[in-house]
């Protein structure tokens, strides 16, 4: 398999490591990542499955805008979506999100405007970054 051009890793900026680490431990652990490194400015989780993707990290926000809330309609990242194995997998993550008190933006449902079998849950991390777990393909 030629991995050229595939995403290698993603780093997200957070305002509070102590608040964000447990959230990402739960969500990323559910999806198959394992926490691999903690350091003063962040944490990394490594993908435990097959394929070229490596890790997701969180970094502590710094500088003049460190306290600014995430705005997905400003230049930058709008949202991040992960692939679920099937609709039941989406429902299981939704149950976990409710258990940990996460903000669910849109509960699990079919979204035919995105594709005929598109089933997803939309949620936010502690800083308001929109995240998605989806089964199905885009239209």
Protein Blocks (a to p, Z undefined) as FASTA:
>chain_A
ZZehiafbdcdddfblklmmmmmmmmmmmnopacfbdcfkbccdddfbecjbfbdcdddd
edjklmpccdfkbgcjfbdcdddfbfklmmmmmmmmmmnopacfbdcdddfklomklccd
ddddfkopacdddedddZZ
